């Protein structure tokens, strides 16, 4: 029987991959298009990305870890939309003063999670009811806004062009069903209360708002219809010795997917294996598969680099880039893709984590993790996740027989509730962790 199982596994691995396919995406000059791409069909949902300024989450909360996805507010920073937080409360709307606004705190969308938009960044990590722009009310079950925000919109590509300023007050997210917010000119004139009903956007991540025309735009395809998003966003980039937030053309993935990165000779023709660590970081692919070039034309693409996208049980895709070209008349990306229905190196015996101990808990400067497995582990990922689902610390280990022991330094983490998670060849377990 064992020989039969081994033969079955062998043939399953041999038949698990399909032919590599070349494909491409065109985004027009200046990346004025977003392209939502489907691996299986090659379908492209193409929409303009310069017709919105702020986006409100429309997914439902999934406590305890996935509540941020219901209250995320993002800005179109790839189109130079900026957000500034004032010290003025919404209750003082009539006396709002913009003096010195350029020195107010400004925030960016997370570069690792769809669920943490620019307006969520200044949340109190020790308070599970704080979502940055507002607090959860345990009586009304609403998330209620506090401060007035200033939206700065650059309407011209010319450097130093003047900005159009708009005033924003996010009043509340009503019981996870409805957004209520106020938009006006910076002086308070032309004030309009707007409402977005989440039910109108079922199956989508966000509803998008054109602040200048005060219209809500339904521009996003259904989540189950796309895997990758080719788009323009801001990321930390080092240019001429300076590291700054800079607009880039990159690739984000659907939040239901997870991705792994492989840098090795022959990576572009390598099959995904059980040694890869898949993560939900939505910029794992990102923009830096190419080298930044200041002149128009072809940009060099990195060699010995491939990405793997997991879309569900036994559904893996490899992705490698062949070319990137951008000038005043055209912009395109050429890539190869290949589907796999299993991982190479998968063993017959299922891995089981038979024990997991975390101490000290609560922790301050460091935490120890001990575990035991019923079988050999090829690759293990140990991570600490905050209450929003964001991975804040991570370590990888390999070739583990039986017992496992590791330590993580936690002195850089803010006080609050976290989860410590082990993922090893398909076996997963997690425990609560308190940082004091």
C-alpha positions as a printed Julia matrix, in Angstrom:
436×3 Matrix{Float64}:
   0.0    0.0     0.0
   2.85   2.4     0.8
   4.34   1.85   -2.68
   0.95   2.57   -4.25
   0.67   5.83   -2.3
   4.18   6.86   -3.33
   3.4    6.16   -6.99
   0.15   8.11   -6.74
   2.02  11.05   -5.22
   4.67  10.87   -7.95
   2.14  10.96  -10.77
   0.17  13.73   -9.04
   3.27  15.92   -8.92
   4.19  15.14  -12.53
   0.67  16.1   -13.7
   0.31  19.06  -11.39
   1.62  21.8   -13.69
   0.52  23.26  -17.0
   2.41  24.94  -19.81
   3.96  28.32  -19.15
   2.03  31.12  -20.85
   3.28  34.53  -21.94
   0.96  37.46  -21.34
   1.04  41.24  -21.06
  -0.85  44.2   -19.62
  -1.06  47.71  -21.05
  -1.75  50.63  -18.72
  -1.4   53.66  -21.05
   1.18  56.4   -20.41
   1.36  57.64  -16.84
  -0.47  54.6   -15.49
  -3.88  56.25  -15.85
  -5.51  52.82  -15.87
  -5.98  50.2   -13.2
  -5.98  46.67  -14.58
  -7.67  43.91  -12.56
  -6.23  40.65  -13.92
  -7.49  37.05  -13.7
  -4.85  34.3   -13.93
  -7.14  31.53  -15.19
  -8.99  33.43  -17.91
  -6.5   36.18  -18.7
  -9.42  38.6   -18.37
  -8.6   42.26  -17.75
 -11.07  44.63  -16.1
  -9.65  48.01  -17.01
 -10.82  51.18  -15.21
  -9.52  54.71  -14.91
  -7.68  55.48  -11.68
  -7.66  59.27  -11.88
 -11.37  59.82  -11.24
 -11.46  59.26   -7.47
  -9.8   60.71   -4.37
 -10.93  58.7    -1.33
 -12.28  55.17   -0.88
 -14.49  53.73    1.89
 -14.39  50.02    2.77
 -17.52  48.02    1.94
 -16.6   44.58    3.3
 -18.12  43.32    6.53
 -16.2   42.96    9.78
 -15.05  39.46   10.73
 -14.1   39.62   14.45
 -11.76  39.22   16.17
  -8.93  39.67   13.65
 -10.58  41.12   10.57
 -12.44  44.19   11.74
 -10.22  46.73   10.0
 -11.44  45.55    6.59
 -14.85  47.03    7.42
 -13.63  50.51    8.45
 -10.64  51.15    6.2
 -10.48  54.54    4.45
  -7.86  54.9     1.71
  -6.73  57.82   -0.43
  -5.64  57.85   -4.08
  -2.05  58.68   -3.24
  -0.86  57.34   -6.61
  -2.57  60.44   -8.01
  -1.0   62.74   -5.41
  -4.02  62.96   -3.14
  -2.87  63.92    0.37
  -4.68  63.81    3.7
  -3.98  66.04    6.71
  -5.46  65.63   10.19
  -6.44  68.76   12.1
  -6.83  69.18   15.86
 -10.35  70.52   15.34
 -13.22  68.26   16.39
 -16.2   67.69   14.1
 -18.39  69.44   16.67
 -16.43  72.65   15.92
 -17.05  72.47   12.17
 -18.2   76.1    11.97
 -14.99  77.46   13.54
 -12.53  75.29   11.61
  -9.27  77.15   10.86
  -6.71  75.94    8.28
  -3.84  78.14    9.44
  -0.58  76.2     9.23
  -2.24  73.17    7.61
   0.92  72.06    5.78
   2.49  71.28    9.16
  -0.4   69.05   10.26
   0.19  65.28   10.44
  -0.14  63.57    7.06
  -0.59  59.84    6.51
  -0.24  57.22    3.78
  -2.0   53.98    2.95
  -0.37  50.86    4.34
   2.1   49.22    1.95
   1.22  45.75    3.26
  -2.54  45.62    3.86
  -5.71  46.72    2.09
  -7.26  47.13    5.53
  -5.12  50.0     6.8
  -5.78  53.14    4.82
  -4.25  56.55    5.37
  -7.04  57.54    7.77
  -6.47  54.4     9.86
  -2.75  54.9    10.4
  -2.89  56.92   13.64
  -4.8   54.32   15.63
  -3.99  53.49   19.24
  -2.61  49.94   19.14
  -3.46  49.4    22.81
  -7.14  50.16   22.2
  -8.99  47.52   20.12
 -11.86  49.97   19.59
  -9.69  52.67   17.96
  -9.64  52.7    14.15
  -7.66  55.89   13.62
 -10.35  58.12   12.17
 -12.87  57.06   14.85
 -13.76  54.93   17.85
 -16.15  51.99   18.15
 -19.12  52.78   20.39
 -20.1   49.64   22.33
 -23.62  50.93   22.88
 -24.6   52.07   19.38
 -22.22  49.64   17.6
 -21.19  52.52   15.36
 -17.64  53.67   14.7
 -17.81  57.41   15.36
 -15.44  59.97   13.87
 -13.7   62.69   15.83
 -11.48  65.17   13.97
 -11.83  67.19   10.78
  -9.53  66.19    7.89
  -8.16  68.26    5.03
  -7.88  66.69    1.57
  -5.27  68.21   -0.75
  -5.68  67.43   -4.45
  -3.07  68.23   -7.08
  -5.0   68.75  -10.32
  -1.98  69.43  -12.54
   1.11  67.26  -13.21
   3.35  70.35  -13.27
   5.75  70.35  -10.26
   4.71  72.9    -7.65
   1.19  73.22   -9.05
  -1.37  74.62   -6.62
  -3.53  72.23   -4.62
  -7.29  72.17   -4.3
  -8.29  71.85   -0.64
 -11.46  70.16    0.59
 -12.78  69.63    4.1
 -13.83  66.15    5.28
 -15.63  64.97    8.42
 -16.17  61.22    8.67
 -19.11  61.21   11.06
 -19.67  57.47   11.45
 -19.82  54.0    10.06
 -23.31  52.92   11.11
 -23.42  49.39   12.53
 -21.21  48.1     9.69
 -23.88  48.96    7.12
 -23.5   52.61    6.13
 -20.94  55.41    5.87
 -21.95  58.98    6.74
 -19.54  61.86    6.03
 -19.48  65.56    5.18
 -17.58  67.2     2.3
 -17.22  70.92    1.74
 -14.95  73.57    0.35
 -12.09  74.48    2.65
 -13.99  77.54    3.9
 -17.05  75.43    4.77
 -19.18  76.51    1.82
 -21.0   74.01   -0.41
 -21.24  71.58    2.5
 -22.85  68.25    1.64
 -23.63  65.23    3.81
 -23.03  62.04    1.83
 -24.14  58.46    2.56
 -22.71  55.21    1.22
 -24.7   52.03    1.78
 -22.38  49.03    1.95
 -25.09  46.71    0.61
 -24.87  48.5    -2.75
 -21.29  47.21   -3.1
 -21.62  43.59   -1.98
 -18.72  41.49   -3.21
 -16.42  44.49   -3.59
 -13.78  46.02   -1.32
 -14.42  49.76   -1.62
 -16.79  52.49   -2.78
 -14.88  55.37   -4.37
 -15.59  59.08   -4.03
 -14.75  61.9    -6.43
 -14.36  64.72   -3.92
 -14.48  67.48   -6.54
 -17.84  66.43   -7.99
 -19.11  64.82   -4.76
 -20.1   61.62   -6.5
 -19.73  57.99   -5.44
 -18.21  55.79   -8.15
 -18.76  52.06   -8.57
 -15.49  51.31  -10.39
 -14.23  48.06   -8.89
 -14.98  44.56  -10.29
 -16.28  41.79   -8.04
 -13.59  40.38   -5.75
 -14.08  36.84   -7.08
 -13.28  37.96  -10.65
  -9.66  39.11  -10.27
  -6.36  37.99   -8.74
  -3.87  40.82   -9.39
  -4.22  44.59   -9.61
  -1.76  46.5   -11.8
  -1.9   50.03  -10.41
  -0.12  53.17   -9.28
   0.48  53.79   -5.57
   3.09  55.24   -3.22
   5.85  53.19   -1.63
   9.13  53.85    0.16
  11.76  54.26   -2.55
  15.43  55.2    -2.26
  16.47  57.68   -4.95
  19.77  59.54   -5.06
  20.53  58.56   -1.47
  17.15  59.68   -0.13
  14.31  57.41    1.0
  10.88  58.89    0.45
   7.28  58.01   -0.39
   7.25  57.94   -4.17
   4.56  57.02   -6.75
   5.34  53.68   -8.39
   3.72  51.29  -10.84
   3.28  48.03   -8.99
   1.14  44.97   -8.49
  -1.15  44.29   -5.54
  -3.01  41.02   -5.04
  -6.54  40.11   -4.07
  -6.87  39.87   -0.26
  -8.0   36.24   -0.5
  -4.63  35.35   -2.06
  -1.23  34.83   -0.47
   2.15  35.14   -2.16
   5.73  33.93   -1.88
   8.93  35.31   -3.4
  11.86  33.29   -4.74
  15.27  34.78   -5.54
  17.53  32.08   -6.95
  19.18  31.0   -10.2
  16.52  29.49  -12.42
  13.7   30.95  -10.3
  11.63  31.8   -13.37
  11.31  28.13  -14.32
  11.14  26.69  -10.79
   7.97  24.99   -9.52
   6.51  26.1    -6.18
   7.61  23.92   -3.29
   6.68  23.28    0.3
   9.75  25.28    1.39
   8.11  28.55    0.29
   6.51  30.79    2.9
   3.25  32.29    1.63
   2.14  35.59    3.16
  -0.91  37.81    2.81
   1.21  40.95    2.38
  -0.54  42.62   -0.55
   2.66  44.21   -1.89
   4.77  41.05   -1.8
   4.97  41.39   -5.59
   4.92  45.18   -5.48
   7.03  47.33   -7.8
  10.69  46.4    -7.25
  10.84  43.48   -9.71
  12.26  46.18  -11.98
  15.01  48.77  -11.59
  14.02  52.44  -11.51
  15.15  54.31  -14.6
  14.74  58.05  -15.0
  14.74  58.02  -18.81
  11.74  56.89  -20.92
  11.79  53.48  -22.56
  12.64  50.01  -21.34
  13.35  49.54  -17.63
  15.62  46.62  -16.68
  13.74  43.68  -15.15
  15.41  41.68  -12.37
  16.62  38.22  -13.27
  16.55  35.1   -11.04
  13.3   36.33   -9.49
   9.85  34.75   -9.43
   6.67  35.05   -7.42
   4.12  32.42   -6.49
   0.46  33.2    -5.85
  -1.77  30.85   -3.88
  -5.44  31.32   -4.73
  -7.0   28.47   -2.81
  -6.57  24.79   -2.05
  -4.28  23.23   -4.68
  -4.27  26.32   -6.9
  -0.85  27.94   -7.32
   0.47  30.25  -10.02
   4.04  31.23  -10.79
   4.65  34.77  -12.08
   7.87  36.13  -13.6
   8.5   39.33  -15.52
  10.14  39.68  -18.93
   9.83  43.37  -19.76
   8.62  46.75  -18.58
   8.37  49.71  -20.94
   7.14  53.24  -20.29
   7.38  56.43  -22.32
   5.07  59.29  -23.34
   3.05  57.13  -25.73
   2.79  53.65  -24.23
   3.28  51.61  -21.06
   3.21  47.83  -20.8
   4.39  44.86  -18.73
   5.24  41.44  -20.2
   5.27  38.38  -17.98
   5.06  34.59  -17.87
   2.56  32.63  -15.79
   2.09  28.95  -15.05
  -0.47  27.08  -12.98
   0.29  24.3   -10.48
  -2.19  22.15   -8.61
   0.2   20.93   -5.94
   3.53  21.8    -4.36
   6.67  19.81   -5.07
   8.24  18.17   -2.05
   4.91  17.57   -0.32
   5.13  14.55    1.97
   2.41  11.95    2.53
   2.3   12.44    6.29
   0.39  15.5     7.44
   2.28  17.81    9.76
   0.7   18.31   13.16
   1.79  20.8    15.8
   1.43  18.69   18.92
   2.43  21.42   21.4
   2.94  25.18   21.51
   4.1   27.21   24.51
   4.53  31.01   24.62
   6.33  32.67   27.52
   6.58  35.09   29.19
   3.05  36.22   28.47
   2.56  39.15   29.05
   5.95  40.01   27.52
   8.01  43.18   27.36
  11.41  42.9    25.65
  11.12  39.41   24.23
   9.02  36.27   23.93
   9.98  32.59   23.68
   8.09  30.02   21.65
   8.45  26.26   22.03
   6.68  23.74   19.83
   6.71  20.1    18.8
   5.73  18.41   15.55
   4.79  14.85   14.75
   7.0   14.85   11.65
   9.93  16.56    9.94
   9.23  20.2     8.93
  10.81  21.67    5.82
   9.96  25.31    6.41
   8.49  27.15    9.4
   7.32  30.75    9.72
   6.95  32.32   13.16
   5.14  35.66   13.19
   3.49  38.18   15.47
   0.24  39.71   14.18
  -1.51  42.78   15.58
  -5.25  43.06   16.18
  -5.79  44.44   12.66
  -4.31  41.29   11.11
  -1.05  43.02   10.15
   2.17  41.04   10.51
   4.57  43.11   12.65
   7.39  40.59   13.21
   8.41  37.49   11.3
  11.18  34.87   11.32
  11.72  31.85    9.07
  13.31  28.53   10.06
  14.0   25.34    8.1
  14.76  21.64    8.48
  13.18  21.0    11.88
  12.94  17.54   13.41
  10.43  17.22   16.24
  10.99  19.94   18.84
  11.28  23.61   17.97
  12.41  26.61   20.03
  12.8   30.27   19.1
  12.88  33.77   20.56
  11.56  37.05   19.18
  12.57  40.52   20.35
   9.43  42.53   21.14
  10.89  45.74   22.59
   9.91  47.7    19.44
   6.22  46.77   19.72
   3.66  49.02   21.31
   1.72  47.75   24.32
  -1.42  45.85   23.44
  -2.97  42.61   22.25
  -1.26  40.52   19.55
  -1.35  36.98   18.2
   1.72  34.8    17.77
   1.39  32.36   14.9
   3.27  29.3    13.65
   2.89  28.08   10.06
   4.81  24.93    9.12
   4.25  22.91    5.92
   0.51  23.44    6.14
   0.18  23.08    9.9
  -0.92  26.29   11.63
  -1.52  27.38   15.21
  -1.74  30.66   17.07
  -2.01  32.01   20.61
  -2.81  35.38   22.14
   0.15  37.49   23.24
   0.07  40.56   25.48
   2.85  43.14   25.16
   3.24  45.41   28.18
